[in-house]
Amino acid sequence: MKTALFKRPVALLLALLPVLALAHGISDEDRQRMLDGGYLEYVGLGASHMLTGYDHLLFLFGVVFFLTTFKDVAKFVTVFTIGHSVTLIFATMFQITWNYYLVDAIIAISVIYKGFDNNGGFQKHFDMKSPNLLLAVFGFGLLHGFGLSTRLQQLPLGDDATSTLIRILSFNVGVELGQIAALVVMVALLAAWRHRPSFKRFSYAANLGLVFAGVYLLFMQLHGYQHDTKPDSFRFPAAEHRHSHEDMDINNSTDAKRNAL
């Protein structure tokens, strides 16, 4: 019976997983835009980065899933915000970094953790109470901020300490604006859904979906890390892969010319 309850939400999640797995890195266009623009560009990039940061959004979705009052939502979101702001600012300012695939892999674990916790995993499988949620959210906030910092450090931040700090703070303001926009939608949808009979039936499935999404993102990031550190260890080494695409482009161009004649 329980299996039938979560088939539809899980199927929908699996259909969306390729989208969820897209990396939310800094593109060449973003870098150039930062060079050409001012501090507002960093605000806009921070907002767009949060709104496309699927791992951050999934974790926040898990955090607010069972929160029913504005006070609780504000409390947990504030703790998360303080956590990721601390590491975002200080790690970027002092250029503390790590391989962002590994950081994002650990962030994926935070998504797994929240879905597992929401479904009573600690009580069912370990016969223990859930760890303190405020501390957990704060700790994962620190981690998420470090992930944001690894991306921000790919940008030209300048050599002047004051302007660098302002750019970091501008990016962080954008992150917070994007987070607020995402939370407004999440909380509104959950509030509307919570009054329907389907919420009780499918809440387990929805949080199981978080676990699946986290596992998928974890393996995608580990796969990306392996490509990043050992690009020639796969069946098609990077150089061979590139030449194959070049050959395909040449063949396509030749076919197009033939068809034109």
N, C-alpha and C positions, 0 to 999 in steps of 0.2 A: 504493500500500500504506500509506504513512504517513498519507494523508488518511483512510483507513478507520479507522485506529487512534485518531484523536482526534475522530471524529464524535460518539460518544456522550457523552464528557465535555463537549465544547463545547456540544452541544444542551442538556445539563442546566444548564450555566452560563447560557446564554441565557435559559432558563426562569426562572432565579433573578435575573436582572439587575434587573428592576423593584424587587425587594426590596433588592438591594444599593445601588440608587441613592437610597434614602430618606435624607433629610438627618438627621443625628444632632445636631440643634440643641437648645436649651434651651426647653422649653415653658413656657407661662404657669403651669401647675400646678407645675412644678419651681421656678419663681421664688418662688411663694407658699409652697411647702414649705420653701424655704431661709429665708424670712423667719420662718416659724413654728417651725422646728426648730433644732437645734444643729449642732455640728461633725460629728456622726455622719451627718447628712443629706448633707453634702458628701462624706463617704467613700462612702456608698451611691450618690450621683449619679455620682461618678467611676468607680465599678465598672460601673454600668449604662451609662455613656457609652462606656467602652472596649468592653464586650460588644456594643454596638450600633454601634460605629464600624467599619463594614465596610471602609473604606479602611485603617485601622490593622491590622485582623485579616488582611486579604489580604496586606499587606506582611510581617507577621510570618510568615504561612504560607509565603511565598516564602523568607524568611530561613532558616527551620528545615527547609525541604523536603529538603535533601540532608545535613543534619547528623545524624551517627549516634551521637555520644557525648554524654553529659551535660555533659562539660567544654566541648565546643564550643557546645552550646546555651546553657549558662550564660554563656559568654564573650560571645557575640554579643548575647544578650538584655540582659546587663548594660550593654554599650556603648550599645545602643538606649535603655535605661532612663535612663542618665546623660544622653544627648543630649536626650530629650524632657522630662526633669525640669528641666534647666537653663533651657530656653526657657519652659516652662510657668510656672515660679516667677518668673523675672526679668521676662518680658514682661508677666505679669499684675500683678506688684507695681509695675512702673513704667508700667503702662497703655500698653504698646507694642502696637499692633494694626494690622490691615489688613482689607480686605474678606474675610470668611471664605470666600466662594465662590472667590475667586482662590487663597487659601491651600489650600483643599481640592482645587482643580484641580491645583496643583503636587504635592500629596500623591498624587493619582491617578497622576501621572507616576512617582512612586517605585514604585508597584505595577507599572506597565509596565516600568520599569527592571529590577525583580527578576525578573520572568518572562522578559524578554529575556536577562538575564545567566544565569539558570538553564539556558536552552536553548542556551547557548554562542554567543549572538548576537555578542559582540565578536570571537570567534575566526572565526566563519563569515563575517560581513559586513564586518569592519574589519581582519581579519588581525592581531589584537593580543590581548594578555592582558587579562583582566578587570581593571578598577581594583581597588585594595586594598579587600577586602570590609569589613574592620573600619572603615576610614575612611568608606566609603560608608554603612554602617549608622549610624555616629555622625552623619554629616551629615544623613541623612534623619531620624534621631531628633530632631535640632534642629528640623527642619521640622515633624515631627509634633507636637512639643511646642508650637510656635507655633500650630498648628491647634487644639490643645486649649485654648490660652490665649484665642484669639479667642472660643471658646464660653464659657469660664469668665467672661470679662469681661462677659457678658450678665447675670450674676447679681448680686444685691445682696451685696457683700463687706464693707460697712461703711466707716466713716470712720477708725476707729482702726487704726493701722499694725500693731499686734501681733495683734489679732483678725483682720485681713485676711490676714496671713501665715499664721496658724493655719488659716484656712479654705482658703487655697491649698494648704497642705501636706496638709490633710485630703482635699481633692479628689485630690491627687496620690497619696496612699496608696490611695485607692479605685481610681484608674487602675491602679496596680501590682497590686492584688488581682485586678481584672478581667483584667488581662493574664496573670497567673499561671494563673488558672482556664482562660482560653482556650488558653494554651500547653500545659497538661496534656492537654487533649483533643486538640489538634493533634499533639503529639509522640507520644501514645499511638496515635492512628490511623495516623500515618505509620510508626511502628515496626512496627505489625501488618501494614500494607500492604507495607512494604519487603521482607518475606520471601516475598511472593507473586510469581509470574511476571508478573502484570499490572502491577506497579509499573514494571518496565523498559519495558513496552510503552506505558504510558499516562502516564509522567512527562512526556514531551514535550508531550502534549496538555494535561495539567494546568497546566503553566507557560504554554502558549500561551493557556489559559483566563484566566490571570492578566493577560496582556497585553490580551486582549479586554475583560476586566472593567475594567482601568485606563483603556482608551480610552473605554469607555462612561461611566465615572464622570467622566472629564475633560470630555467633552462635556456631560454633565448639569450639572456645576458651572459651566461657561462659559455654558450656557443660563440657569442660575439667576442668574448675575452680570448677564446682559443684562436679565433681568426686574427685577432689583434696581435697576439704574441707569437703565434706560429702559423702564419698565413699559408705556408707551403706544406702543411702537414695533412691537408685534406686530399680527397681524391683528385680534385682539379686545383693545382697550385695557382696562386694569384696571377702569375705571369701568363700561364697557359690559359686561364679563364679569360684574361683580358684579350689575348690574341684570338681566342675563339670568337669573342664578340666583334673584334675588328674584321675577321673573315666573314662573319655574318653580314656586317654592314656593307662590305665590298660586294658580296653576292647579291644582296638586296638592291644595291645601286645598279649593278649590271643588269638584273632582271627588269628594273624600272626602265632603263634605257632601251632594252629590247622591246618592251611593251609599247614604248612611245613610238618606235619605228614601225 
